[in-house]
Amino acid sequence: MILIMLSQDADLAGFSDQLLGAAKGTHRAAGAVLFRSGQRPAWMYYVRAGEAVMQRVTSAGAPVILQRASQGFIAEASLASARYHCEGVCRSECDLLAFPLSALREAIDQDEGTRWAWIGLLSAQARAQRARIERQSLKTIRQRLAHLILAEGSEKNGYRIPGTRIQLAAELGVTPEALYRCLADLQAQGQLSIEAAA
């Protein structure tokens, strides 16, 4: 099997050829479930394009996003877990690489390049999670939105919403209505510009 690496797959550059050869490419529609809570993990998913989330649903029925993945792995802790503790869902159409967990474990054990690439990916995920926790501690929607734009956007391209505004509200931990009001206020004050994606 030949696996074509895309430029966005630079995170996988340290992985062994054997491990990359074991990965299966797959495409999933928005809303597709990758795994469910309680299921036994068999695959480690790398999101090449699109966005997938790890989420739980509260007793009130509201989803709580625990992790977002775009050009990265989702549910890395499943490598050492007997069961998933949440569900994985594609928020948008996703192109994925599915790595068999047994092959990933073996590569981490036996190949130094794969091991250090995995450690680097986990370190980046930890930094992103810390930024998300910091953002959730901020009191106002404006502060959370500014933090998101500064932490995940770029000076040249701003911040691209990887989904809908309703999903953005969930990511920020606010109601969609409150987010819409904040966005309208910031636009009216000339502090924010919203452009449709090309």
C-alpha positions in Angstrom: 0.0 0.0 0.0 1.3 3.5 -0.9 0.3 6.3 1.4 0.6 9.8 0.0 1.6 12.3 2.6 0.1 15.7 2.2 1.9 18.9 3.4 -0.6 19.1 6.2 0.5 15.7 7.5 3.9 17.1 8.6 3.0 15.9 12.1 3.4 12.3 10.8 6.8 12.9 9.3 8.6 11.0 12.1 6.4 8.0 11.9 7.9 4.8 10.6 7.1 3.7 7.0 5.6 0.5 8.4 3.2 2.4 10.6 2.2 4.8 7.8 1.6 1.8 5.6 -0.8 0.3 8.1 -3.0 3.4 8.2 -6.2 3.4 6.2 -7.6 6.5 4.6 -11.3 7.1 5.1 -13.8 9.9 4.5 -16.7 10.6 6.9 -19.6 13.0 6.5 -20.4 15.7 9.0 -22.2 14.2 12.0 -20.6 10.7 11.5 -19.7 9.0 14.7 -16.1 7.7 14.9 -16.6 6.0 18.3 -19.0 5.8 21.1 -18.6 5.9 24.9 -18.0 2.4 26.2 -16.7 1.0 23.0 -13.3 -0.8 22.9 -10.8 1.3 21.0 -9.3 -0.4 17.9 -8.2 2.7 15.8 -6.4 5.9 16.4 -7.8 8.6 14.1 -5.7 11.4 12.6 -7.9 14.2 11.1 -6.2 15.3 7.8 -9.0 17.7 6.8 -12.2 18.8 8.5 -12.8 18.8 12.2 -13.7 16.1 14.6 -14.6 16.5 18.3 -14.5 14.4 21.4 -17.7 15.1 23.4 -19.9 14.1 26.3 -23.6 15.0 26.6 -24.7 16.5 29.9 -27.7 15.3 31.9 -29.5 18.3 30.4 -28.7 17.0 26.9 -26.1 19.7 26.0 -22.9 18.5 24.3 -19.6 19.4 26.1 -16.6 19.5 23.8 -13.6 17.9 25.4 -11.2 18.0 22.4 -11.2 19.4 18.9 -9.0 17.9 16.2 -8.1 19.3 12.9 -4.8 18.2 11.3 -4.1 16.1 14.3 -5.1 13.0 16.3 -8.3 12.7 18.4 -8.7 10.6 21.6 -5.0 9.9 22.1 -5.6 8.6 25.6 -7.4 5.6 24.0 -4.0 4.2 23.2 -3.8 3.1 26.9 -7.5 2.7 27.6 -9.8 -0.3 27.6 -12.9 1.7 26.7 -13.7 5.1 25.3 -15.1 7.5 27.9 -16.9 9.8 25.5 -17.8 9.9 21.8 -16.0 11.0 18.7 -18.0 12.9 16.1 -17.1 14.6 12.8 -18.2 18.2 13.1 -17.6 18.7 9.4 -16.8 16.4 6.5 -13.5 14.7 7.5 -10.7 13.0 5.7 -9.0 10.7 8.2 -6.2 8.3 8.6 -7.1 5.3 10.8 -4.1 3.7 12.5 -4.6 0.3 14.0 -3.9 0.7 17.7 -1.8 -2.5 17.8 0.4 -1.1 15.0 0.7 2.3 16.7 1.7 0.7 20.1 4.2 -1.5 18.4 5.8 1.4 16.5 6.0 3.5 19.6 7.7 0.6 21.4 10.1 -0.3 18.6 10.9 2.9 16.6 12.6 5.9 18.2 11.4 8.3 15.4 7.8 7.2 15.9 8.1 7.4 19.7 9.5 11.0 19.6 7.0 12.1 17.0 4.2 10.8 19.2 5.7 12.6 22.3 5.8 15.8 20.2 2.2 15.4 19.2 1.1 14.8 22.7 3.0 17.8 23.9 1.3 20.0 21.3 -2.1 18.7 22.3 -1.3 19.4 26.0 -0.4 23.0 25.1 -3.6 23.4 23.1 -5.7 22.0 25.9 -4.1 24.4 28.4 -5.0 27.3 26.1 -8.6 26.0 25.9 -8.8 25.7 29.8 -7.4 29.2 30.1 -10.0 30.5 27.6 -12.8 28.9 29.6 -11.7 30.7 32.7 -12.2 34.1 31.2 -15.3 35.9 32.3 -16.7 37.6 29.2 -17.5 36.4 25.7 -15.3 39.2 24.3 -12.4 37.9 26.3 -12.9 34.3 25.3 -13.3 35.3 21.6 -10.2 37.5 21.7 -8.2 34.7 23.3 -9.4 32.2 20.7 -8.4 34.5 17.8 -5.0 35.3 19.3 -4.2 31.7 20.3 -5.5 29.9 17.2 -5.7 32.5 14.5 -3.0 34.2 12.5 -2.2 37.9 11.9 -2.4 37.3 8.1 -5.6 35.2 7.9 -7.4 35.9 11.2 -9.3 33.0 12.6 -11.3 30.6 10.5 -14.4 29.1 12.2 -14.1 25.3 11.7 -17.8 24.7 11.7 -20.9 26.8 12.4 -21.4 29.7 14.7 -23.5 27.4 16.9 -20.4 25.1 17.2 -18.2 28.1 18.0 -20.6 29.1 20.8 -20.3 25.5 22.2 -16.5 25.8 22.0 -16.5 29.1 23.9 -19.0 27.7 26.4 -21.6 30.3 25.7 -25.1 30.3 24.2 -25.4 30.9 20.5 -27.6 34.0 21.1 -25.0 35.6 23.4 -22.3 34.9 20.9 -24.4 36.4 18.0 -24.9 39.6 20.1 -21.2 39.9 20.9 -20.2 39.4 17.3 -22.7 42.0 16.2 -21.5 44.5 18.8 -17.9 44.0 17.9 -18.7 44.4 14.2 -20.7 47.6 14.9 -17.8 49.0 16.8 -15.3 48.2 14.0 -13.3 45.8 16.2 -14.1 42.7 14.2 -14.7 41.8 10.6 -16.5 38.7 9.6 -16.0 37.4 6.0 -17.7 34.5 4.3 -15.3 31.6 3.6 -14.3 31.4 0.0 
